[in-house]
Amino acid sequence: MSGARALASARRRRAQPEERRSNQVPPNSNNANIPPVPPSPGQQQQKKLNNPAAMLLNHNKVIENLQKVVESLNTTVTTQNNEINQKIENLSLDDKNIEFFKTKISNIENEMNTIKKHILKVQTFAMETNIQCIEMRKKIDSPEISVEEQQNETNEITELLSNAVEGSNDEDEFA
């Protein structure tokens, strides 16, 4: 069989009504003794629905079921909306709640200001220490100053630094 003939026969088979297709056995099959397949329940139901009145009743039942589902969904949505509205109405912002949040915000602002002060103190201390270290290097690198003078200056700087550290610790205790 050529390709064109095979396509034509396939089109004919598809174009036949379903009843004829199920009862016919293909001519090329080896099992000629197999009885025709009885119609399935879906095919029997399709024969029943061929009546326009039956189809109309079936569609009417489907529409009624859909209407019941839509009504139940509408009732659940309205009850949920009512519950949400009641909860929103019960949620009130009275003066006690507002005052509570105002005090919280003012406490947070105060803590932020103290943190700023401490950061500025640490920053200035670090800058002063850096400047003093640079001065010490310059003095150490210069050959004009004797070793004894350098030791005296380093002792003075360490005392200044230790005093500055003790002073900042004292300030933290009072803060």
KEVEX-586644 format. One record per residue: residue number from 1; x, y, z of N, C-alpha, C in turn. Coordinates in nm, 3 decimals. Layout:
# residues N
PAFI   pos      n_xx      n_yy      n_zz     ca_xx     ca_yy     ca_zz      c_xx      c_yy      c_zz
PAFI   NUM         X         Y         Z         X         Y         Z         X         Y         Z
...
END
This chain:
# residues 175
PAFI   pos      n_xx      n_yy      n_zz     ca_xx     ca_yy     ca_zz      c_xx      c_yy      c_zz
PAFI     1     0.085    -0.116     0.000     0.000     0.000     0.000     0.090     0.123     0.000
PAFI     2     0.058     0.216    -0.082     0.141     0.335    -0.090     0.107     0.429     0.026
PAFI     3     0.190     0.528     0.045     0.169     0.624     0.153     0.041     0.701     0.137
PAFI     4     0.006     0.739     0.014    -0.116     0.817    -0.009    -0.239     0.732     0.020
PAFI     5    -0.234     0.603    -0.017    -0.349     0.515     0.009    -0.367     0.494     0.159
PAFI     6    -0.256     0.478     0.230    -0.265     0.456     0.373    -0.327     0.577     0.442
PAFI     7    -0.286     0.696     0.401    -0.344     0.818     0.459    -0.492     0.829     0.426
PAFI     8    -0.530     0.794     0.304    -0.671     0.804     0.264    -0.755     0.705     0.345
PAFI     9    -0.707     0.583     0.364    -0.785     0.486     0.441    -0.794     0.528     0.588
PAFI    10    -0.688     0.588     0.641    -0.694     0.635     0.779    -0.797     0.746     0.793
PAFI    11    -0.805     0.836     0.697    -0.905     0.942     0.701    -1.046     0.884     0.696
PAFI    12    -1.065     0.782     0.613    -1.197     0.721     0.605    -1.236     0.656     0.737
PAFI    13    -1.140     0.589     0.799    -1.171     0.524     0.927    -1.208     0.629     1.033
PAFI    14    -1.139     0.740     1.034    -1.169     0.845     1.132    -1.302     0.912     1.103
PAFI    15    -1.340     0.919     0.979    -1.463     0.986     0.941    -1.586     0.901     0.969
PAFI    16    -1.570     0.769     0.986    -1.684     0.682     1.011    -1.740     0.709     1.150
PAFI    17    -1.869     0.692     1.170    -1.927     0.707     1.304    -1.866     0.603     1.398
PAFI    18    -1.872     0.630     1.525    -1.805     0.546     1.624    -1.868     0.407     1.631
PAFI    19    -1.997     0.397     1.608    -2.065     0.268     1.614    -2.008     0.174     1.509
PAFI    20    -1.988     0.223     1.390    -1.937     0.138     1.282    -1.793     0.098     1.309
PAFI    21    -1.714     0.192     1.362    -1.574     0.162     1.388    -1.559     0.051     1.491
PAFI    22    -1.638     0.056     1.599    -1.623    -0.044     1.704    -1.671    -0.181     1.657
PAFI    23    -1.768    -0.185     1.567    -1.819    -0.313     1.519    -1.733    -0.372     1.409
PAFI    24    -1.660    -0.291     1.337    -1.579    -0.340     1.226    -1.447    -0.391     1.277
PAFI    25    -1.400    -0.495     1.216    -1.269    -0.549     1.245    -1.182    -0.511     1.127
PAFI    26    -1.063    -0.460     1.150    -0.979    -0.421     1.037    -0.951    -0.542     0.947
PAFI    27    -0.950    -0.523     0.818    -0.932    -0.635     0.725    -0.792    -0.695     0.732
PAFI    28    -0.694    -0.624     0.778    -0.557    -0.674     0.778    -0.524    -0.752     0.905
PAFI    29    -0.617    -0.764     1.000    -0.584    -0.828     1.126    -0.580    -0.979     1.109
PAFI    30    -0.496    -1.043     1.188    -0.479    -1.188     1.182    -0.584    -1.260     1.264
PAFI    31    -0.647    -1.193     1.360    -0.745    -1.255     1.447    -0.885    -1.235     1.390
PAFI    32    -0.925    -1.315     1.298    -1.057    -1.303     1.236    -1.165    -1.364     1.324
PAFI    33    -1.128    -1.444     1.423    -1.225    -1.514     1.507    -1.272    -1.430     1.625
PAFI    34    -1.218    -1.311     1.647    -1.254    -1.229     1.761    -1.389    -1.166     1.735
PAFI    35    -1.484    -1.181     1.832    -1.616    -1.121     1.811    -1.606    -0.969     1.823
PAFI    36    -1.701    -0.895     1.767    -1.698    -0.749     1.777    -1.712    -0.704     1.922
PAFI    37    -1.648    -0.594     1.953    -1.646    -0.540     2.088    -1.783    -0.479     2.118
PAFI    38    -1.844    -0.517     2.234    -1.973    -0.456     2.266    -1.954    -0.309     2.300
PAFI    39    -2.056    -0.227     2.279    -2.042    -0.083     2.308    -2.019    -0.061     2.457
PAFI    40    -1.932     0.035     2.487    -1.899     0.066     2.626    -2.012     0.145     2.691
PAFI    41    -2.010     0.158     2.826    -2.117     0.234     2.893    -2.119     0.380     2.848
PAFI    42    -2.004     0.436     2.815    -1.999     0.574     2.766    -2.075     0.588     2.636
PAFI    43    -2.065     0.484     2.550    -2.137     0.491     2.424    -2.287     0.476     2.445
PAFI    44    -2.326     0.393     2.544    -2.468     0.378     2.573    -2.524     0.509     2.628
PAFI    45    -2.448     0.575     2.713    -2.494     0.702     2.768    -2.505     0.806     2.658
PAFI    46    -2.414     0.797     2.560    -2.418     0.892     2.450    -2.545     0.871     2.367
PAFI    47    -2.588     0.746     2.354    -2.712     0.719     2.279    -2.831     0.778     2.354
PAFI    48    -2.827     0.769     2.490    -2.936     0.824     2.569    -2.941     0.976     2.556
PAFI    49    -2.825     1.040     2.545    -2.821     1.185     2.540    -2.847     1.240     2.400
PAFI    50    -2.866     1.151     2.305    -2.896     1.199     2.171    -3.031     1.270     2.167
PAFI    51    -3.117     1.241     2.262    -3.246     1.305     2.271    -3.224     1.449     2.320
PAFI    52    -3.271     1.549     2.249    -3.249     1.688     2.291    -3.308     1.720     2.427
PAFI    53    -3.420     1.662     2.459    -3.481     1.689     2.589    -3.393     1.635     2.702
PAFI    54    -3.335     1.517     2.682    -3.248     1.458     2.784    -3.123     1.543     2.802
PAFI    55    -3.069     1.591     2.692    -2.952     1.678     2.700    -2.985     1.807     2.775
PAFI    56    -3.100     1.861     2.749    -3.143     1.984     2.816    -3.158     1.962     2.966
PAFI    57    -3.217     1.850     3.006    -3.233     1.819     3.148    -3.096     1.800     3.215
PAFI    58    -3.007     1.732     3.145    -2.873     1.711     3.199    -2.801     1.844     3.219
PAFI    59    -2.808     1.932     3.122    -2.744     2.063     3.135    -2.809     2.145     3.247
PAFI    60    -2.939     2.131     3.262    -3.010     2.202     3.368    -2.961     2.156     3.505
PAFI    61    -2.938     2.025     3.523    -2.887     1.973     3.650    -2.747     2.027     3.678
PAFI    62    -2.664     2.030     3.575    -2.528     2.081     3.591    -2.531     2.229     3.632
PAFI    63    -2.619     2.305     3.568    -2.629     2.448     3.600    -2.680     2.467     3.742
PAFI    64    -2.776     2.388     3.785    -2.826     2.398     3.923    -2.716     2.367     4.024
PAFI    65    -2.636     2.264     3.995    -2.525     2.230     4.085    -2.424     2.345     4.092
PAFI    66    -2.394     2.405     3.979    -2.301     2.518     3.977    -2.357     2.637     4.055
PAFI    67    -2.488     2.659     4.043    -2.550     2.769     4.118    -2.542     2.745     4.267
PAFI    68    -2.560     2.620     4.311    -2.548     2.588     4.453    -2.406     2.614     4.503
PAFI    69    -2.309     2.575     4.423    -2.169     2.596     4.461    -2.139     2.745     4.470
PAFI    70    -2.186     2.822     4.374    -2.162     2.967     4.375    -2.230     3.031     4.496
PAFI    71    -2.351     2.988     4.528    -2.422     3.043     4.644    -2.346     3.012     4.773
PAFI    72    -2.298     2.889     4.786    -2.224     2.854     4.908    -2.094     2.935     4.917
PAFI    73    -2.028     2.957     4.805    -1.906     3.039     4.805    -1.939     3.184     4.844
PAFI    74    -2.049     3.235     4.791    -2.090     3.372     4.826    -2.118     3.386     4.974
PAFI    75    -2.187     3.287     5.032    -2.217     3.296     5.176    -2.089     3.289     5.258
PAFI    76    -1.994     3.203     5.221    -1.869     3.196     5.297    -1.791     3.326     5.285
PAFI    77    -1.791     3.387     5.167    -1.719     3.512     5.148    -1.783     3.623     5.231
PAFI    78    -1.913     3.630     5.233    -1.979     3.735     5.311    -1.956     3.715     5.460
PAFI    79    -1.960     3.591     5.508    -1.934     3.567     5.651    -1.790     3.604     5.686
PAFI    80    -1.697     3.571     5.599    -1.557     3.606     5.625    -1.539     3.758     5.623
PAFI    81    -1.604     3.826     5.532    -1.595     3.972     5.528    -1.652     4.033     5.656
PAFI    82    -1.764     3.979     5.702    -1.824     4.030     5.826    -1.730     4.009     5.944
PAFI    83    -1.668     3.890     5.952    -1.575     3.863     6.061    -1.456     3.958     6.058
PAFI    84    -1.403     3.982     5.940    -1.287     4.072     5.926    -1.326     4.213     5.966
PAFI    85    -1.443     4.258     5.922    -1.488     4.393     5.958    -1.508     4.407     6.108
PAFI    86    -1.561     4.304     6.174    -1.578     4.309     6.319    -1.443     4.315     6.389
PAFI    87    -1.348     4.238     6.340    -1.214     4.240     6.402    -1.147     4.375     6.384
PAFI    88    -1.167     4.436     6.269    -1.109     4.569     6.245    -1.174     4.673     6.337
PAFI    89    -1.305     4.662     6.355    -1.373     4.756     6.443    -1.329     4.739     6.587
PAFI    90    -1.307     4.615     6.630    -1.263     4.590     6.767    -1.120     4.636     6.792
PAFI    91    -1.041     4.640     6.687    -0.903     4.685     6.700    -0.903     4.838     6.703
PAFI    92    -0.874     4.892     6.817    -0.879     5.037     6.829    -0.746     5.090     6.879
PAFI    93    -0.715     5.209     6.841    -0.594     5.277     6.887    -0.636     5.384     6.986
PAFI    94    -0.639     5.345     7.110    -0.673     5.444     7.211    -0.546     5.514     7.259
PAFI    95    -0.563     5.607     7.350    -0.451     5.689     7.396    -0.343     5.607     7.466
PAFI    96    -0.379     5.499     7.532    -0.281     5.416     7.601    -0.184     5.353     7.501
PAFI    97    -0.237     5.302     7.392    -0.152     5.240     7.291    -0.058     5.344     7.228
PAFI    98    -0.111     5.461     7.199    -0.030     5.566     7.136     0.080     5.612     7.230
PAFI    99     0.047     5.630     7.357     0.148     5.673     7.455     0.256     5.568     7.472
PAFI   100     0.217     5.441     7.469     0.315     5.333     7.480     0.418     5.342     7.368
PAFI   101     0.371     5.359     7.245     0.463     5.367     7.132     0.546     5.495     7.135
PAFI   102     0.488     5.604     7.183     0.565     5.729     7.194     0.680     5.712     7.292
PAFI   103     0.654     5.647     7.405     0.762     5.626     7.502     0.868     5.532     7.446
PAFI   104     0.825     5.432     7.374     0.922     5.340     7.312     1.013     5.416     7.215
PAFI   105     0.955     5.500     7.134     1.032     5.576     7.035     1.128     5.671     7.104
PAFI   106     1.082     5.737     7.209     1.172     5.829     7.280     1.287     5.753     7.346
PAFI   107     1.259     5.635     7.402     1.367     5.553     7.459     1.469     5.514     7.354
PAFI   108     1.420     5.476     7.238     1.511     5.437     7.129     1.595     5.555     7.085
PAFI   109     1.534     5.674     7.076     1.610     5.794     7.040     1.719     5.826     7.142
PAFI   110     1.687     5.813     7.270     1.786     5.838     7.375     1.903     5.740     7.365
PAFI   111     1.873     5.616     7.343     1.979     5.516     7.329     2.065     5.543     7.206
PAFI   112     2.002     5.585     7.097     2.078     5.618     6.976     2.172     5.735     7.003
PAFI   113     2.127     5.836     7.077     2.211     5.952     7.108     2.330     5.912     7.194
PAFI   114     2.308     5.825     7.293     2.422     5.781     7.376     2.521     5.700     7.293
PAFI   115     2.470     5.619     7.203     2.560     5.542     7.116     2.641     5.637     7.028
PAFI   116     2.579     5.742     6.977     2.652     5.841     6.896     2.764     5.905     6.977
PAFI   117     2.733     5.942     7.101     2.835     6.006     7.186     2.954     5.912     7.208
PAFI   118     2.926     5.786     7.237     3.034     5.691     7.260     3.118     5.668     7.134
PAFI   119     3.053     5.664     7.022     3.126     5.645     6.896     3.217     5.765     6.869
PAFI   120     3.167     5.885     6.894     3.250     6.004     6.875     3.369     6.005     6.969
PAFI   121     3.349     5.963     7.094     3.460     5.957     7.189     3.566     5.858     7.143
PAFI   122     3.522     5.741     7.098     3.617     5.640     7.051     3.691     5.691     6.929
PAFI   123     3.620     5.757     6.841     3.684     5.809     6.719     3.789     5.914     6.751
PAFI   124     3.756     6.008     6.839     3.855     6.111     6.873     3.974     6.051     6.947
PAFI   125     3.949     5.953     7.033     4.059     5.886     7.103     4.151     5.815     7.003
PAFI   126     4.093     5.749     6.905     4.174     5.679     6.805     4.255     5.778     6.722
PAFI   127     4.196     5.891     6.688     4.269     5.991     6.610     4.384     6.050     6.692
PAFI   128     4.360     6.081     6.819     4.466     6.135     6.904     4.580     6.035     6.920
PAFI   129     4.545     5.910     6.939     4.647     5.805     6.953     4.729     5.793     6.826
PAFI   130     4.664     5.800     6.714     4.734     5.790     6.586     4.831     5.907     6.569
PAFI   131     4.786     6.027     6.603     4.873     6.146     6.593     4.995     6.131     6.684
PAFI   132     4.973     6.085     6.806     5.083     6.067     6.900     5.181     5.960     6.851
PAFI   133     5.130     5.855     6.789     5.219     5.751     6.735     5.303     5.806     6.620
PAFI   134     5.241     5.888     6.538     5.316     5.949     6.427     5.427     6.039     6.482
PAFI   135     5.396     6.119     6.585     5.496     6.206     6.646     5.610     6.124     6.708
PAFI   136     5.576     6.012     6.770     5.679     5.926     6.829     5.771     5.870     6.723
PAFI   137     5.716     5.828     6.610     5.800     5.776     6.503     5.895     5.883     6.450
PAFI   138     5.839     6.002     6.433     5.924     6.111     6.385     6.039     6.136     6.482
PAFI   139     6.011     6.137     6.610     6.116     6.162     6.709     6.216     6.047     6.715
PAFI   140     6.166     5.924     6.700     6.256     5.809     6.705     6.346     5.808     6.583
PAFI   141     6.290     5.842     6.468     6.368     5.841     6.345     6.468     5.956     6.339
PAFI   142     6.443     6.063     6.411     6.536     6.175     6.405     6.656     6.146     6.496
PAFI   143     6.780     6.164     6.446     6.899     6.133     6.523     6.937     6.241     6.625
PAFI   144     6.867     6.353     6.625     6.902     6.464     6.712     6.871     6.437     6.859
PAFI   145     6.772     6.350     6.885     6.729     6.328     7.022     6.801     6.204     7.076
PAFI   146     6.842     6.213     7.201     6.913     6.100     7.262     6.814     5.993     7.305
PAFI   147     6.868     5.879     7.340     6.786     5.764     7.379     6.711     5.793     7.509
PAFI   148     6.776     5.860     7.599     6.712     5.892     7.727     6.592     5.984     7.707
PAFI   149     6.608     6.083     7.621     6.497     6.174     7.595     6.381     6.100     7.529
PAFI   150     6.414     6.007     7.440     6.309     5.929     7.375     6.233     5.844     7.476
PAFI   151     6.305     5.785     7.569     6.240     5.703     7.672     6.150     5.788     7.761
PAFI   152     6.198     5.906     7.795     6.118     5.995     7.878     5.988     6.035     7.806
PAFI   153     6.002     6.067     7.679     5.884     6.105     7.602     5.785     5.989     7.587
PAFI   154     5.838     5.870     7.564     5.747     5.754     7.553     5.677     5.728     7.685
PAFI   155     5.747     5.747     7.796     5.682     5.729     7.927     5.572     5.832     7.948
PAFI   156     5.598     5.955     7.906     5.497     6.059     7.919     5.373     6.026     7.834
PAFI   157     5.399     5.978     7.713     5.287     5.945     7.622     5.207     5.828     7.677
PAFI   158     5.275     5.726     7.731     5.202     5.612     7.787     5.119     5.654     7.907
PAFI   159     5.173     5.746     7.986     5.096     5.796     8.100     4.973     5.873     8.052
PAFI   160     4.992     5.954     7.946     4.878     6.028     7.892     4.771     5.932     7.839
PAFI   161     4.816     5.830     7.769     4.722     5.734     7.713     4.650     5.657     7.824
PAFI   162     4.724     5.615     7.923     4.660     5.541     8.033     4.563     5.630     8.109
PAFI   163     4.597     5.757     8.126     4.506     5.851     8.191     4.381     5.873     8.106
PAFI   164     4.399     5.880     7.975     4.285     5.900     7.886     4.193     5.778     7.891
PAFI   165     4.252     5.657     7.897     4.171     5.536     7.904     4.096     5.530     8.036
PAFI   166     4.162     5.563     8.144     4.097     5.563     8.275     3.987     5.668     8.280
PAFI   167     4.008     5.780     8.219     3.909     5.887     8.215     3.786     5.845     8.137
PAFI   168     3.808     5.776     8.026     3.692     5.731     7.948     3.618     5.622     8.020
PAFI   169     3.688     5.539     8.098     3.619     5.435     8.176     3.536     5.497     8.287
PAFI   170     3.587     5.602     8.348     3.512     5.672     8.453     3.386     5.735     8.397
PAFI   171     3.397     5.792     8.277     3.280     5.854     8.214     3.175     5.749     8.180
PAFI   172     3.218     5.629     8.139     3.124     5.523     8.107     3.051     5.476     8.230
PAFI   173     3.118     5.478     8.346     3.052     5.433     8.468     2.941     5.531     8.507
PAFI   174     2.958     5.660     8.481     2.857     5.757     8.519     2.747     5.769     8.415
PAFI   175     2.769     5.720     8.295     2.669     5.734     8.187     2.556     5.641     8.202
END
